[in-house]
Amino acid sequence: MKTSTMPKTSVLMSAALGFINLAIAANPSYAVGINFSTWSSSGDVTTPSVGSANLSTDGLNSDDFPANNGTFSFTGTVPATDAFFSTTLQDFLGLSATSLDTSDFAYEGSALKFTFNANGGDKLTFDYNFLTNDLLNIDYSFLLVNGSVITLADVSNALNSSSFFANETGTTPFSYTFTKSGTYTVGLGVVDIGDNNVTSALKISNAELVTTTAVPFEFDPALGLGAMGAVWAFKQAKKKMAKR
């Protein structure tokens, strides 16, 4: 009887160990989905699922005429944050008044931010899509790392026709490596340049922190449940073997 049941137990145990070993072998670091709903936000921002966020420059005030107000807003109720008549957006991001300006002034935008500890070699990875209705001014999207504004894409990069906006970059992968350990304030945003009459947007997906240490972000529940399931299966297998 013991001989006939041992293969089943061994298969169950191997399956559990195989799941864990596969995760370790394929990914020696931890890749954890970022929950943007735990980040601070300013302006028109939605966080529909783990790893994704949507931001626009729609000010809900005659943007994109003759389209109705809010046509290109993700929330439909929260306008983009002012960056021209006041420095509300810059203040939110901890930037100087002119930090978001390019060849012209930044007028309005939306952003997310989060402060955490990272180790050297940790990576922030995500896919982005920059969408725009602007054909005249160089609106842009950006990543912010400790006060440094890194352009992801601007109007000149939006060369593909869009199903909703006029143009878009299409989904584009991006990765940022933290070169040394320390405390980082990271932000993502999109801004109107030169006017506040036309909307641009930034869509983030598949955002993860790849790290070899404890994760500062809220993790993806699916990943957590998968790991817990494997551990549970392994423990159950050990109990069954102990009884035999």
C-alpha positions as a Markdown table, in Angstrom:
| # | Residue | x | y | z |
|---|---|---|---|---|
| 1 | Met | 0.0 | 0.0 | 0.0 |
| 2 | Lys | 2.8 | 2.4 | 0.8 |
| 3 | Thr | 4.5 | 1.6 | -2.5 |
| 4 | Ser | 1.3 | 2.4 | -4.5 |
| 5 | Thr | 0.7 | 5.7 | -2.8 |
| 6 | Met | 4.3 | 7.0 | -2.7 |
| 7 | Pro | 4.4 | 8.0 | -6.5 |
| 8 | Lys | 1.3 | 10.2 | -6.0 |
| 9 | Thr | 3.0 | 11.9 | -3.0 |
| 10 | Ser | 6.2 | 12.3 | -4.9 |
| 11 | Val | 4.5 | 13.8 | -7.9 |
| 12 | Leu | 2.7 | 16.3 | -5.7 |
| 13 | Met | 5.9 | 17.2 | -3.9 |
| 14 | Ser | 7.8 | 17.5 | -7.1 |
| 15 | Ala | 5.1 | 19.7 | -8.6 |
| 16 | Ala | 5.3 | 22.0 | -5.6 |
| 17 | Leu | 9.1 | 22.1 | -5.6 |
| 18 | Gly | 9.1 | 22.4 | -9.4 |
| 19 | Phe | 6.9 | 25.5 | -9.2 |
| 20 | Ile | 9.2 | 27.1 | -6.6 |
| 21 | Asn | 12.4 | 26.1 | -8.3 |
| 22 | Leu | 11.2 | 27.3 | -11.7 |
| 23 | Ala | 10.5 | 30.7 | -10.2 |
| 24 | Ile | 13.9 | 30.9 | -8.7 |
| 25 | Ala | 15.8 | 29.6 | -11.7 |
| 26 | Ala | 13.9 | 31.7 | -14.2 |
| 27 | Asn | 14.0 | 34.8 | -12.1 |
| 28 | Pro | 16.7 | 35.1 | -9.4 |
| 29 | Ser | 15.3 | 38.5 | -8.4 |
| 30 | Tyr | 11.8 | 39.3 | -7.3 |
| 31 | Ala | 9.6 | 41.0 | -10.0 |
| 32 | Val | 6.7 | 42.5 | -8.1 |
| 33 | Gly | 3.7 | 44.3 | -9.7 |
| 34 | Ile | 3.4 | 47.9 | -8.5 |
| 35 | Asn | 0.0 | 49.0 | -7.1 |
| 36 | Phe | -0.2 | 52.6 | -8.2 |
| 37 | Ser | -3.3 | 53.1 | -6.1 |
| 38 | Thr | -1.0 | 53.4 | -3.1 |
| 39 | Trp | 0.9 | 56.3 | -4.7 |
| 40 | Ser | 0.1 | 60.0 | -4.2 |
| 41 | Ser | -1.5 | 61.6 | -7.3 |
| 42 | Ser | -2.4 | 65.0 | -8.7 |
| 43 | Gly | -4.8 | 65.7 | -11.5 |
| 44 | Asp | -6.6 | 63.3 | -13.8 |
| 45 | Val | -5.2 | 59.9 | -12.7 |
| 46 | Thr | -6.8 | 56.5 | -12.6 |
| 47 | Thr | -5.2 | 53.2 | -11.4 |
| 48 | Pro | -7.4 | 50.5 | -12.8 |
| 49 | Ser | -5.3 | 47.5 | -11.8 |
| 50 | Val | -1.9 | 46.4 | -10.4 |
| 51 | Gly | 0.8 | 47.6 | -12.7 |
| 52 | Ser | -1.3 | 50.1 | -14.6 |
| 53 | Ala | -2.1 | 53.8 | -14.4 |
| 54 | Asn | -3.7 | 56.4 | -16.7 |
| 55 | Leu | -2.9 | 60.1 | -16.7 |
| 56 | Ser | -4.1 | 63.0 | -18.9 |
| 57 | Thr | -3.8 | 66.8 | -19.3 |
| 58 | Asp | -7.5 | 67.2 | -19.8 |
| 59 | Gly | -8.5 | 70.3 | -17.9 |
| 60 | Leu | -12.2 | 69.8 | -18.3 |
| 61 | Asn | -12.4 | 73.4 | -19.7 |
| 62 | Ser | -12.9 | 73.6 | -23.4 |
| 63 | Asp | -10.1 | 71.2 | -24.1 |
| 64 | Asp | -10.1 | 69.6 | -27.6 |
| 65 | Phe | -12.9 | 71.8 | -29.0 |
| 66 | Pro | -15.3 | 70.9 | -30.5 |
| 67 | Ala | -15.3 | 67.7 | -28.4 |
| 68 | Asn | -17.2 | 67.9 | -25.1 |
| 69 | Asn | -15.4 | 68.8 | -21.9 |
| 70 | Gly | -13.9 | 65.7 | -20.4 |
| 71 | Thr | -14.0 | 63.6 | -23.6 |
| 72 | Phe | -10.3 | 62.6 | -23.1 |
| 73 | Ser | -10.3 | 62.6 | -19.3 |
| 74 | Phe | -9.8 | 59.3 | -17.5 |
| 75 | Thr | -11.7 | 60.3 | -14.4 |
| 76 | Gly | -14.2 | 62.5 | -16.1 |
| 77 | Thr | -14.4 | 64.6 | -13.0 |
| 78 | Val | -10.9 | 65.6 | -11.9 |
| 79 | Pro | -9.1 | 68.3 | -14.0 |
| 80 | Ala | -5.4 | 68.3 | -14.8 |
| 81 | Thr | -3.3 | 70.2 | -12.3 |
| 82 | Asp | -2.2 | 73.8 | -13.1 |
| 83 | Ala | 1.5 | 74.4 | -13.8 |
| 84 | Phe | 1.4 | 77.9 | -15.4 |
| 85 | Phe | -0.8 | 80.3 | -13.4 |
| 86 | Ser | 0.4 | 78.6 | -10.3 |
| 87 | Thr | 3.1 | 75.9 | -9.6 |
| 88 | Thr | 0.7 | 73.4 | -8.1 |
| 89 | Leu | 2.0 | 70.5 | -10.2 |
| 90 | Gln | 5.6 | 71.4 | -9.7 |
| 91 | Asp | 5.1 | 71.7 | -5.9 |
| 92 | Phe | 3.4 | 68.3 | -5.8 |
| 93 | Leu | 6.5 | 66.8 | -7.5 |
| 94 | Gly | 9.0 | 68.8 | -5.4 |
| 95 | Leu | 10.3 | 70.7 | -8.4 |
| 96 | Ser | 11.2 | 74.3 | -9.1 |
| 97 | Ala | 8.7 | 76.4 | -11.0 |
| 98 | Thr | 10.5 | 76.0 | -14.4 |
| 99 | Ser | 11.5 | 72.3 | -14.1 |
| 100 | Leu | 8.8 | 71.1 | -16.4 |
| 101 | Asp | 9.3 | 73.8 | -19.0 |
| 102 | Thr | 10.9 | 73.0 | -22.3 |
| 103 | Ser | 11.2 | 75.4 | -25.2 |
| 104 | Asp | 7.9 | 76.8 | -24.0 |
| 105 | Phe | 6.0 | 76.9 | -20.6 |
| 106 | Ala | 4.3 | 73.9 | -19.0 |
| 107 | Tyr | 0.6 | 74.8 | -18.6 |
| 108 | Glu | -1.0 | 71.8 | -16.9 |
| 109 | Gly | -0.6 | 68.1 | -16.3 |
| 110 | Ser | -1.1 | 65.1 | -14.0 |
| 111 | Ala | 1.3 | 63.0 | -12.0 |
| 112 | Leu | 1.9 | 60.1 | -9.6 |
| 113 | Lys | 4.7 | 59.9 | -7.0 |
| 114 | Phe | 6.0 | 57.5 | -4.4 |
| 115 | Thr | 9.0 | 57.5 | -2.0 |
| 116 | Phe | 10.8 | 54.3 | -1.1 |
| 117 | Asn | 14.2 | 52.7 | -0.4 |
| 118 | Ala | 16.0 | 50.9 | -3.3 |
| 119 | Asn | 19.2 | 49.0 | -3.5 |
| 120 | Gly | 21.8 | 49.4 | -6.2 |
| 121 | Gly | 20.8 | 47.3 | -9.2 |
| 122 | Asp | 17.1 | 47.3 | -8.5 |
| 123 | Lys | 15.0 | 48.0 | -11.6 |
| 124 | Leu | 11.8 | 49.8 | -12.3 |
| 125 | Thr | 10.2 | 48.4 | -15.5 |
| 126 | Phe | 7.0 | 49.2 | -17.3 |
| 127 | Asp | 5.4 | 49.7 | -20.7 |
| 128 | Tyr | 4.1 | 53.1 | -21.7 |
| 129 | Asn | 1.9 | 54.6 | -24.4 |
| 130 | Phe | 2.0 | 58.3 | -24.9 |
| 131 | Leu | -1.2 | 59.6 | -26.7 |
| 132 | Thr | -1.9 | 63.1 | -27.9 |
| 133 | Asn | -4.3 | 65.3 | -29.9 |
| 134 | Asp | -1.7 | 68.1 | -30.1 |
| 135 | Leu | -0.1 | 68.8 | -33.5 |
| 136 | Leu | 1.6 | 72.1 | -32.7 |
| 137 | Asn | 3.2 | 72.0 | -29.2 |
| 138 | Ile | 5.6 | 69.4 | -27.8 |
| 139 | Asp | 3.6 | 68.0 | -24.9 |
| 140 | Tyr | 5.5 | 65.2 | -23.2 |
| 141 | Ser | 5.4 | 62.4 | -20.7 |
| 142 | Phe | 8.1 | 61.7 | -18.1 |
| 143 | Leu | 9.6 | 59.7 | -15.3 |
| 144 | Leu | 10.9 | 61.6 | -12.3 |
| 145 | Val | 13.7 | 60.2 | -10.1 |
| 146 | Asn | 14.8 | 62.3 | -7.1 |
| 147 | Gly | 14.1 | 65.6 | -8.9 |
| 148 | Ser | 15.5 | 64.6 | -12.3 |
| 149 | Val | 12.9 | 64.7 | -15.1 |
| 150 | Ile | 13.5 | 62.0 | -17.7 |
| 151 | Thr | 11.4 | 62.3 | -20.9 |
| 152 | Leu | 9.7 | 59.1 | -21.9 |
| 153 | Ala | 8.1 | 60.4 | -25.1 |
| 154 | Asp | 6.7 | 63.7 | -26.6 |
| 155 | Val | 4.5 | 64.7 | -29.5 |
| 156 | Ser | 7.3 | 64.1 | -32.0 |
| 157 | Asn | 7.4 | 60.4 | -31.0 |
| 158 | Ala | 3.7 | 59.8 | -31.4 |
| 159 | Leu | 3.8 | 58.6 | -35.0 |
| 160 | Asn | 1.1 | 56.0 | -34.9 |
| 161 | Ser | -2.6 | 56.7 | -35.4 |
| 162 | Ser | -4.7 | 56.1 | -32.4 |
| 163 | Ser | -8.1 | 54.6 | -32.0 |
| 164 | Phe | -9.2 | 57.4 | -29.6 |
| 165 | Phe | -6.6 | 60.2 | -29.6 |
| 166 | Ala | -5.1 | 61.6 | -32.8 |
| 167 | Asn | -1.7 | 59.9 | -32.4 |
| 168 | Glu | 0.2 | 57.7 | -30.1 |
| 169 | Thr | 3.6 | 56.1 | -29.6 |
| 170 | Gly | 2.2 | 52.6 | -29.2 |
| 171 | Thr | 3.1 | 50.4 | -26.3 |
| 172 | Thr | 6.8 | 50.9 | -25.5 |
| 173 | Pro | 9.0 | 49.1 | -22.9 |
| 174 | Phe | 11.1 | 51.1 | -20.5 |
| 175 | Ser | 13.5 | 50.2 | -17.7 |
| 176 | Tyr | 15.3 | 52.4 | -15.1 |
| 177 | Thr | 18.1 | 50.9 | -13.0 |
| 178 | Phe | 18.8 | 52.5 | -9.5 |
| 179 | Thr | 22.6 | 52.7 | -9.6 |
| 180 | Lys | 23.1 | 52.9 | -5.8 |
| 181 | Ser | 21.2 | 52.2 | -2.6 |
| 182 | Gly | 19.2 | 55.0 | -1.0 |
| 183 | Thr | 15.9 | 56.7 | -0.7 |
| 184 | Tyr | 14.2 | 57.6 | -4.0 |
| 185 | Thr | 11.1 | 59.7 | -4.9 |
| 186 | Val | 9.8 | 58.4 | -8.2 |
| 187 | Gly | 7.1 | 60.0 | -10.2 |
| 188 | Leu | 5.3 | 59.6 | -13.5 |
| 189 | Gly | 3.6 | 62.4 | -15.4 |
| 190 | Val | 2.3 | 64.1 | -18.5 |
| 191 | Val | 2.2 | 67.8 | -19.2 |
| 192 | Asp | 0.8 | 70.3 | -21.7 |
| 193 | Ile | 3.4 | 72.6 | -23.3 |
| 194 | Gly | 2.6 | 75.9 | -24.8 |
| 195 | Asp | -1.2 | 75.9 | -24.1 |
| 196 | Asn | -3.9 | 74.1 | -22.3 |
| 197 | Asn | -6.3 | 73.6 | -25.2 |
| 198 | Val | -5.4 | 70.1 | -26.4 |
| 199 | Thr | -5.1 | 66.9 | -24.4 |
| 200 | Ser | -2.2 | 64.5 | -24.1 |
| 201 | Ala | -2.1 | 61.3 | -22.0 |
| 202 | Leu | 0.2 | 58.7 | -20.6 |
| 203 | Lys | -0.9 | 55.0 | -20.1 |
| 204 | Ile | 1.3 | 52.8 | -18.0 |
| 205 | Ser | 1.0 | 49.0 | -17.9 |
| 206 | Asn | 3.0 | 46.0 | -16.6 |
| 207 | Ala | 4.8 | 48.1 | -14.0 |
| 208 | Glu | 7.1 | 46.1 | -11.8 |
| 209 | Leu | 10.0 | 46.6 | -9.4 |
| 210 | Val | 12.7 | 44.0 | -9.9 |
| 211 | Thr | 14.7 | 43.6 | -6.7 |
| 212 | Thr | 16.7 | 41.1 | -4.7 |
| 213 | Thr | 15.4 | 42.3 | -1.4 |
| 214 | Ala | 12.2 | 43.1 | 0.4 |
| 215 | Val | 9.7 | 45.0 | -1.8 |
| 216 | Pro | 8.6 | 48.5 | -0.8 |
| 217 | Phe | 5.5 | 48.4 | -3.0 |
| 218 | Glu | 2.2 | 46.6 | -2.5 |
| 219 | Phe | 2.7 | 43.4 | -4.4 |
| 220 | Asp | 0.5 | 41.8 | -7.0 |
| 221 | Pro | -2.0 | 39.5 | -5.2 |
| 222 | Ala | -1.8 | 36.9 | -8.0 |
| 223 | Leu | 1.9 | 36.5 | -7.5 |
| 224 | Gly | 1.6 | 36.3 | -3.7 |
| 225 | Leu | -1.3 | 33.7 | -3.9 |
| 226 | Gly | 0.7 | 31.6 | -6.3 |
| 227 | Ala | 3.7 | 31.5 | -4.0 |
| 228 | Met | 1.5 | 30.7 | -1.0 |
| 229 | Gly | -0.2 | 27.9 | -2.9 |
| 230 | Ala | 3.1 | 26.3 | -3.8 |
| 231 | Val | 4.2 | 26.5 | -0.2 |
| 232 | Trp | 0.9 | 25.0 | 1.0 |
| 233 | Ala | 1.2 | 22.1 | -1.5 |
| 234 | Phe | 4.7 | 21.4 | -0.3 |
| 235 | Lys | 3.7 | 21.3 | 3.3 |
| 236 | Gln | 0.8 | 19.0 | 2.6 |
| 237 | Ala | 3.1 | 16.6 | 0.7 |
| 238 | Lys | 5.4 | 16.5 | 3.6 |
| 239 | Lys | 2.6 | 15.7 | 6.1 |
| 240 | Lys | 1.4 | 12.8 | 3.8 |
| 241 | Met | 4.9 | 11.4 | 3.6 |
| 242 | Ala | 5.4 | 11.6 | 7.4 |
| 243 | Lys | 2.2 | 9.6 | 8.0 |
| 244 | Arg | 3.6 | 6.8 | 5.8 |
